[in-house]
Amino acid sequence: MFERLDDIEKRFRDLTGMLSDPVVLSDQNRSREVAKERSRLEPLVLAYGEWRRVDQEMAGARELLENERDAELRAMADDEIKTLKARKEELEERLTVLLLPRDPNDEKNVIVEIRAGTGGGEAALFAAELYRSYTRYAERQRWGTELVSSTPTDIGGFKEVIFVIEGEGAYSRLKYESGVHRVQRVPETESSGRIHTSTSTVAVLPEAEEVEIDIGPNDLQIDTYCAGGPGGQHVNKTASAVRITHIPTGIVATCQDEKSQHKNRDKAMRVLRARLLAKAQEEQHEEVAQQRRSQVGTGDRSERIRTYNFPQTRVTDHRIGLTTHKLALILDGDLDEIIDALATSVQTEQLRKAE
């Protein structure tokens, strides 16, 4: 492990030097790649530096313990060794985790797609609440959000809403949200007070950079049309909405959120690239693809990764058996407790397999 850490430390120094190299700085893409790689390695290098410092201090304390005759100084040295040993073990555990294989998509922005599943209007209302939860979480992380497209309902829900979250590490945090989210509550329209169960599906896709996806000039069919909406003044009278079809795969992306056809085209292309990247990665990693498809499923009530029970103010993540009674906070974007637990579970499994 430490030979590998020495190599990483050398690579970090090389990358630091590259950031002041005029040749690298003149190439914006290259400069960005170097900065990203350096940023990714920095936590490892800092932890390794502290491990070496602690190791040196332990050696000094042991030397003092071996050579010192004064009982009080020996006792102090012994206490220091115990403290340093505990810290060294913590750092070694942290280094082991940091050395685990990283998802190459972790630092990317994400495209989030939320769709109402089983449950009609109630499912659409819940989709809107999930949308608010994720945008509030993005605010807490100081990430940016941008609506791509939405299909609203007359009662304030969404049949579908697609949006971008831009921020460092967005995918690393939100990738665990893909799947069926189930809600149990009494709908406002239910006069008898009977609890209904509805679902919404969430798909979190890493945003693809243009260089990652090769789209030929004849691969796209681009159609424009008048944007729809709830009616009246909201209906766009000009053909600003855009539908882009990737002919080789049949994948379609649409956007009608902006009044500008050009902006709608740019947003639709972002979604299309993300979907093409996800498809390419699924083909390369079929096992992961099967897992992702089984998580999202069809939106049926029986398929779920998480349940939001309003009468009990309870949220349960079924993948790790975590239950919390902070429903209101979670719907307000306080997702860190669940995301941290999921990330820890994944790391624990990776460590088990690495043993």
N, C-alpha and C positions, 0 to 999 in steps of 0.2 A: 504493500500500500504506500509506503513512504517513498519508494523509488518513483512510483507514479506521481506522487505529490511533488517531488523534486522536478519532474518533467513539466508538470502543470505550472509550477512557479516560474520555470524558465520561459515557458510559453507566454505567461502573463507579462514578464519583463519585455519580451520581444514585441508583444502587442502594444505595450505602453510606448515603446520606442517608435512603433509604426505610426502612432497618432500624432507624432511631430514630424513625420516624413512628408515633405512636400509632394512627392509622387502619389502617396496614399491620399493625402488631403485633397489633391486635385480631382480624384475620382470619388464622387459622392457615394455611389453604391459600395465601393470598396471600403471607404472610410466608415460607413454605417455598419458594415459587416464586422470590421475590426473592433469598433466600439461595443457592439453587441456581445461579441465573444469575450472581450475583456471584462465587461460587466458581469457576464455569466460566471467567469472564473474567479472574480474578486472575493466572494464569500469564502471560497475554498482556500485561497491564498491567505486571507486574513486569519482564518481559523488555524491553518497550518503554522503561520507565524506565531500565534499565541501558544500553540502546542509546544513549539520549540523553546519559547521563552519559559514556559512552565517546566519543561524538561530540564533546562539549564538550572533553574532555581532549585529544583529537586536535587540535582547533582550537588549543588553547593550546600544544601541543607544536610544531605547525607554525609558529605565530607566533614561538616561541622560536628555532626553527631558522632562520627568515628574518632575525631581527633580532640574534641573538647572534653575536659575533665570536670568542668563546673556543672553541677547537677541541674541548676536552674536553666543554664543555657542549653544543656542537652534536652531538657524537657520542652523548651521553646522550639528547638530544632525538630523534635519528634512531632509536636503539634503541627508545625509548618509542613512537614512531609505528608501528614495525613490530609491536610487541606489541599495541598498541591496534587496529591494522588487522586483525590476525588475530582478535582478540576480537570486533570489530565484525562481521566476516564470519560468525563462529559465531552471533552473536545474530541476524543477518539470516536465516540459514538456519533457526534455531529459530523465528523469527517467521513465516516462510513456512509452516513445518509447522503451527504453532499456528493459522494462519489458514485451513487447509484445512477444507472442510465437515466438520462433526462428525455422527456418527450420533446422532440425538436420543435413542436408547435407551442410550447409553454409560454414563450414571450410574445406571442402574436395577439393582435386584436381578434375579436370574435364577431361572428354573425349569429345572432340569436333568433330562432324561429319558434314562436309560440302559436299553437293551434288549439281551438276548442275541440274536445273529444266527445265522449258520451255525456249527454245531459242537456242538450239543447241550449236554451238561453242562459241557464245557470252555469254551464261549462264556459260559455263566452264571457260571462261576468268574471269567472275565476281566472280566465286567461288574461283579462285586463288587470286583475290584482297581481298576478305573477309578473306581468310587464312592469307594473309600478314597483314591485319588490326589487327586480333586477336593476331598474334605473336608479332607485334609491341606493342600492348597494354600490353602483358605479359612482354615485355622488360621494358616498362615504370614502371610496378609494381614490377620489379625485380623478376619475376617469371621465372621458367624454362619451356621450351617447348621441346617436343620430338615427332618426326613424327612416326606414327604407320604404316600407309599404304597410298598409293596414286595411283590414276589412271590418269596419265597425258595425255594431248592431244598434237598433233603435233604442235599446235600454241601457246603453253605455258599456257594452262588452266588446269583445273582439272575436270574430270567427278566426281571424289570423292576424298576427302582427309580427313584422320582421324588422330588426333594428341592429345597428352596429354599436359595439362597445369598444372604445379605443383607449388603451392604457397598457403600461408595461406589466406583463404577467397576467393579463386578463384571461387568457385561455387556461393557464395553470390553475386558476381559482375556479373558473366557471365550468370547466369541462365535466365536472361531476354532476351538473344539473341536467344533463341529457336524460330524458326518460319520461314516463307517465307520472304526472302529479295528480293525486286524487284528493278531492275535497268532500267533506261530510258536514252538512249544515242544513238548517231550515231556510229555504228560499223565502225572500220577501213576499213572493206571490203565493206562498203556500198558506192557506187559511187554517188548515187543520193542525199545523205545527209539526208535521211529519218531516223527519230528517231525510234529505235526498243525498245521493252519492253521484258526483260528476267527476269528469277528468279533463285535463288539458295536457297536451304533449309539448315538451321542450326539446329542441335540438340546438346544440351549441357547436358551431363550426369554426375552425381557425380560419382567419382571413388569409387568402392566398395573395402573395405578391405577384406582380405581373411576370417576373422572370421565372416563377415556379410553374406556370401553366402556359403551354404553347397553344395558342388559339390561332388557327390559320385564317387568312382574310376571307375565305369562302365558307368558313365553318358556321357562320352566324346568320340567322334570319331575324331581322329587326323590324317589328311592327309597331306602329303608333296608333293610338285611339283616344277617345275622349274619356277622361277619368270619371268614374262613377262615385257615388257617395250616398248619404242619407236623403238627398234630394234638395230641391229649392236652390238657394244661392250656393250650396256646396258643390253642385255638379259643374265640372269644368266643361266649358263650351268649346275649347280648343283641343286639338289632338296632341296633348302634352304627355299623356301616359305612354309608357314604353314596355313592350314585351320582347325579350330576347330569347331566341331558341338556339341552343347549340345543336346543330344538325347531326353530327356524328353520334351523340349520346341521347338526344331528345330532351335534355335537361332544359327547363324553362325558368327564367327569372323575370319578374315584372316589378315596375315601380310607377306609382302615380302620386306620390306624396308631394312632389314639388310642382310648381306652376311652369317651371322651365323644362322643356323636353330634354335639353342637354344635361341638366342635373339629374333628371330621372334616368337617363341612359347611363350616366356614370355610376349611380347607385345600383342599378340593375346589374351592371357588369361586375361590381364588387361581390354581389351575392352569387352571380354565376360562377365567378372564379373560385369562390369558397366551396361551392357545391362540387365543382369539377375536381378541386384538390381533395375534398373528402372522398369522392368516388375513386380517385387514383390511389389514395392511401388505403381505402378499404380493399381494393383489388390486390394491393401488395400485402396486406395483412388481413387475410380473410377471417382469421379467428377473432380479431378485434372487431371486424365488421359484423360478424354474427352476434357478438356481445352487444354492440351498439344497437343493432336492429331489434334484439330481444328486449333491450331496455326501453326503447321508444314504442315498439310494438304497434298495435292498431289503435290505441287509445281506449280500449275496453276497460271497464271498471276493475277487472281482476288483474290487470297488468299495471303494476305501479312500483315506483321507487320510493315514493314519499306520500304520506297521508297527512292532510290538514283537517283536524277534527275541531270544528268551532265550538260545539257544546262543552267540550272538555278543555278548550284552549290548548290543544295538544298537537304537536308536530312529531311524526315518527318517520325516520329514514329506515326503510326496511332492509337496505343492503348491509347495514352495520348494526341494526337493532338499537339505534339511538332514539330516545324520546325526550322531548323538552316541552315545557308548558309556556313557552314564550311566543305563542302564535302571533300576537299583535306586533311584537318586535321583528319577527322574521318577515312578516308581510310588509314591514316598513323598511326592509333592506338589511336587517341585522343578521347576516348569514354566516358570519365568521365561525361561530361555534360548530355548525354543521359541516362547513367546508373544511375546517381544520381537522375535525374528526375523520372525515372521509380521506383526506390527504394522509393522515397518520396511518389509517388502516391500509392504504395502498403501499406506503413505505414499509410498514411492518411485513406485509406479504412479500415485497421485493427482497427485504433482508432475509426472510425465511428461505426464499428460493436461492439466495446467494450463498447461504451457509454450506 
